[in-house]
């Protein structure tokens, strides 16, 4: 459970107690109680089985794969996988590869629907780049229509492990992962993935 779940849940249970004390109306009390239950459920943080095979790149978040395309960037060709997190998904984010964090860059922006392609450009987001030893993997935490806060616990210079918890995005959002063009894609559009345990792609043996 993420700490936020306890904070929201406890606050709403206090509200429920106050409402009951002042009104004794079950219907009114049920509203904050149900909201408390929702927040406790929303901020769940289940354990995950992290793959140990070298060269694997795992999903940084739970959700549905919306795009998986090779694109051209200023640094050359990259494979980009986009994952949409609905309000019903686990929102704790995880590190996709072992390595050293070389960049953490937060940018203010809009709160467009995360399903829109231009949300990756215009929405509030945090970009993280990891040097995995011979290759780099970058991923973005992108705010959505309801997501109003991005939490990233990483900083440049941190040594991280694949599947490590690194933050969260609250209430619906998306994550984009940029990988070397030569990786072997292991997912397809429409597939559901789990943060830290689902393999998005694998580096060729000679590149690890």
C-alpha positions as CSV (number, residue, x, y, z in Angstrom):
1,X,0.0,0.0,0.0
2,X,1.3,3.4,-0.9
3,X,1.3,5.9,2.0
4,X,-1.2,8.1,0.1
5,X,-3.8,5.4,0.4
6,X,-3.6,5.5,4.2
7,X,-3.7,9.3,4.3
8,X,-6.8,9.6,2.0
9,X,-8.5,6.5,3.5
10,X,-8.0,7.7,7.1
11,X,-9.1,11.2,6.4
12,X,-12.3,10.0,4.7
13,X,-13.1,7.6,7.6
14,X,-12.8,10.6,10.0
15,X,-15.3,12.5,7.8
16,X,-17.6,9.5,7.9
17,X,-17.4,9.4,11.7
18,X,-18.2,13.2,11.9
19,X,-21.1,12.7,9.5
20,X,-22.5,9.8,11.6
21,X,-22.1,11.8,14.8
22,X,-23.9,14.8,13.4
23,X,-26.6,13.2,11.3
24,X,-26.9,9.5,12.1
25,X,-27.8,9.0,8.4
26,X,-26.5,5.8,6.9
27,X,-26.8,7.1,3.3
28,X,-24.6,10.1,4.0
29,X,-22.0,8.0,5.9
30,X,-21.8,5.5,3.1
31,X,-20.3,8.1,0.7
32,X,-17.1,8.8,2.6
33,X,-16.8,5.2,3.6
34,X,-17.0,4.0,-0.1
35,X,-14.5,6.7,-1.1
36,X,-12.1,5.6,1.6
37,X,-12.4,2.0,0.4
38,X,-11.7,3.2,-3.2
39,X,-8.5,5.1,-2.2
40,X,-7.2,2.2,-0.2
41,X,-7.8,0.0,-3.2
42,X,-6.4,2.5,-5.7
43,X,-3.1,3.0,-3.9
44,X,-2.4,-0.8,-3.7
45,X,1.2,-1.8,-4.2
46,X,1.3,-5.6,-5.0
47,X,4.6,-7.5,-5.0
48,X,5.9,-8.6,-8.4
49,X,8.1,-11.4,-9.7
50,X,10.9,-9.6,-11.5
51,X,12.5,-11.4,-14.4
52,X,16.2,-12.0,-13.9
53,X,17.4,-12.9,-17.5
54,X,20.0,-10.4,-18.8
55,X,19.0,-7.8,-21.4
56,X,15.3,-7.8,-20.6
57,X,13.4,-4.5,-20.5
58,X,10.2,-4.6,-18.3
59,X,7.2,-2.4,-18.2
60,X,7.4,0.6,-15.9
61,X,3.7,0.5,-15.3
62,X,0.5,-1.6,-15.3
63,X,-1.9,-1.0,-18.1
64,X,-2.7,-1.6,-21.8
65,X,-0.2,-1.3,-24.6
66,X,-1.6,1.3,-27.0
67,X,1.4,1.8,-29.3
68,X,4.5,-0.2,-30.2
69,X,6.4,1.5,-33.1
70,X,9.9,2.3,-34.2
71,X,10.3,6.1,-34.5
72,X,13.1,8.5,-35.4
73,X,14.4,10.8,-32.7
74,X,17.3,13.3,-32.5
75,X,19.4,10.4,-31.0
76,X,18.5,8.0,-33.8
77,X,15.9,5.3,-34.3
78,X,14.1,4.0,-31.2
79,X,11.4,1.6,-30.3
80,X,8.6,3.4,-28.4
81,X,6.0,1.5,-26.4
82,X,3.1,3.4,-25.0
83,X,1.1,2.1,-22.0
84,X,-2.2,3.6,-20.9
85,X,-3.0,3.3,-17.2
86,X,-6.7,3.6,-16.4
87,X,-8.0,4.6,-13.0
88,X,-8.5,0.8,-12.3
89,X,-4.8,-0.1,-12.8
90,X,-2.0,-0.2,-10.2
91,X,-0.3,3.2,-10.4
92,X,3.0,2.5,-8.8
93,X,5.8,2.8,-11.4
94,X,8.9,0.6,-11.6
95,X,12.3,0.9,-13.2
96,X,12.5,-1.0,-16.6
97,X,16.3,-1.9,-16.5
98,X,19.3,-2.2,-14.2
99,X,21.7,0.7,-14.5
100,X,22.5,4.3,-13.6
101,X,20.1,7.2,-13.8
102,X,21.6,9.9,-16.1
103,X,18.7,12.2,-16.4
104,X,15.5,13.1,-14.5
105,X,13.7,16.0,-16.1
106,X,10.3,17.3,-15.0
107,X,8.3,19.5,-17.4
108,X,5.1,21.4,-16.6
109,X,2.3,21.1,-19.1
110,X,-1.3,20.4,-19.9
111,X,-3.6,17.6,-18.7
112,X,-5.0,16.3,-22.0
113,X,-6.6,12.9,-22.3
114,X,-3.6,10.5,-22.0
115,X,-5.1,8.5,-25.0
116,X,-4.3,11.4,-27.3
117,X,-1.0,11.1,-29.2
118,X,-0.1,14.7,-28.5
119,X,-0.4,14.2,-24.8
120,X,3.2,12.9,-24.9
121,X,4.3,16.3,-26.1
122,X,2.1,18.7,-24.3
123,X,1.1,17.1,-21.0
124,X,3.0,17.5,-17.7
125,X,5.6,14.8,-17.6
126,X,8.8,13.5,-16.1
127,X,11.5,12.0,-18.4
128,X,14.0,9.5,-16.9
129,X,17.0,8.1,-18.8
130,X,19.0,5.1,-17.5
131,X,22.4,4.0,-18.7
132,X,22.1,0.2,-18.7
133,X,25.7,-0.4,-19.7
134,X,26.2,-0.2,-23.4
135,X,22.7,1.0,-24.2
136,X,20.1,3.5,-22.8
137,X,16.5,3.2,-22.0
138,X,14.3,6.2,-21.4
139,X,10.8,6.4,-20.1
140,X,8.2,9.1,-19.4
141,X,5.6,9.4,-16.6
142,X,2.9,11.4,-18.4
143,X,0.0,13.0,-16.6
144,X,-3.5,12.5,-18.0
145,X,-6.9,14.1,-17.8
146,X,-7.4,13.1,-14.2
147,X,-3.8,12.7,-13.2
148,X,-2.7,15.8,-11.4
149,X,0.5,14.7,-9.7
150,X,3.5,12.8,-10.9
151,X,5.8,11.4,-8.2
152,X,9.4,10.4,-9.1
153,X,11.8,9.3,-6.4
154,X,14.9,9.1,-8.6
155,X,17.7,11.5,-9.3
156,X,20.7,11.6,-11.6
157,X,23.4,9.4,-10.4
158,X,21.2,6.8,-8.7
159,X,22.0,3.1,-9.3
160,X,18.7,1.3,-9.9
161,X,17.6,-2.3,-10.4
162,X,15.1,-3.7,-12.8
163,X,11.6,-3.7,-11.2
164,X,12.5,-1.3,-8.4
165,X,9.7,1.0,-7.3
166,X,10.4,4.6,-8.4
167,X,7.2,6.6,-8.1
168,X,3.6,6.8,-9.3
169,X,1.1,8.9,-11.3
170,X,-2.2,9.5,-9.6
171,X,-5.6,8.8,-11.3
172,X,-5.1,7.7,-14.9
173,X,-2.1,8.4,-17.1
174,X,0.4,6.9,-19.5
175,X,4.0,5.8,-19.6
176,X,6.1,5.9,-22.8
177,X,9.3,3.7,-23.0
178,X,12.0,4.5,-25.5
179,X,14.4,1.6,-26.2
180,X,17.2,0.9,-28.7
181,X,15.9,0.1,-32.2
182,X,17.6,-3.3,-32.3
183,X,15.6,-4.8,-29.4
184,X,13.3,-7.7,-30.0
185,X,9.7,-6.6,-29.2
186,X,7.9,-9.0,-26.8
187,X,4.5,-7.4,-26.6
188,X,1.8,-6.4,-29.0
189,X,-0.8,-3.6,-29.2
190,X,-3.8,-4.3,-27.0
191,X,-1.9,-6.6,-24.6
192,X,-2.2,-5.9,-20.9
193,X,1.1,-5.6,-18.9
194,X,2.2,-5.4,-15.3
195,X,4.9,-3.1,-14.0
196,X,8.1,-4.8,-13.1
197,X,7.1,-8.2,-14.3
198,X,5.9,-8.0,-17.9
199,X,8.8,-8.0,-20.5
200,X,8.4,-5.3,-23.2
201,X,11.5,-6.2,-25.2
202,X,14.9,-7.9,-25.1
203,X,18.3,-6.7,-26.2
204,X,20.3,-9.0,-28.6
205,X,22.8,-11.2,-26.8
206,X,25.7,-9.4,-28.4
207,X,24.5,-6.0,-27.0
208,X,24.2,-7.0,-23.4
